[in-house]
């Protein structure tokens, strides 16, 4: 079964939280890690929007690409 938008949002939420509060034994996800994950996501669903996903992880937009709600 292909990954859905909901799956991509949950993955992005996990990454964003991990990068915001990394433990002392963990390092944050790097740009290279995220690029590899984005390639995987695209392979799972041809509708995957890489730029929107990166923007959501970085807090630049909401999960559907719109403005971040305050």
C-alpha positions in Angstrom: 0.0 0.0 0.0 1.4 3.4 -1.0 2.0 6.1 1.6 -0.7 8.7 1.9 -0.6 12.5 2.6 -1.4 11.6 6.2 1.6 9.4 6.4 3.9 12.1 5.0 2.5 14.6 7.5 3.1 12.2 10.4 6.7 11.6 9.3 7.3 15.3 8.9 5.9 15.9 12.4 8.3 13.4 13.9 11.3 14.8 12.0 10.4 18.4 13.1 10.0 17.4 16.7 13.2 15.4 16.7 15.2 18.2 15.1 13.7 20.7 17.6 14.5 18.6 20.7 17.3 16.1 19.8 18.5 14.1 22.7 22.2 14.2 23.7 22.8 10.9 22.0 20.9 11.8 18.7 21.8 14.2 16.1 19.2 16.1 14.0 18.2 15.0 10.6 20.5 16.8 8.1 19.6 18.1 4.6 21.1 14.9 3.1 18.9 12.7 5.4 15.8 14.7 4.4 16.7 14.5 0.7 17.0 10.7 0.9 13.7 10.5 2.8 12.0 12.7 0.2 13.2 10.5 -2.6 11.8 7.5 -0.8 8.4 9.3 -0.2 8.3 10.2 -3.9 8.9 6.6 -4.8 5.9 5.6 -2.6 3.5 8.2 -4.0 3.9 10.1 -7.3 1.8 13.0 -5.9 4.3 13.7 -3.1 5.4 17.4 -3.1 8.9 17.6 -1.9 9.1 21.4 -1.5 5.8 21.5 0.5 7.1 18.7 2.7 10.4 20.5 3.4 8.5 23.7 4.1 6.3 22.0 6.6 9.2 20.4 8.4 10.9 23.8 8.6 7.8 25.6 9.8 7.4 27.7 6.7 4.0 26.4 5.7 1.2 24.2 7.0 0.7 20.5 6.0 -1.2 21.4 2.8 1.2 24.1 1.8 -0.8 27.1 3.2 0.3 29.7 5.7 1.2 28.5 9.2 -1.6 29.1 11.7 -0.6 31.0 14.7 
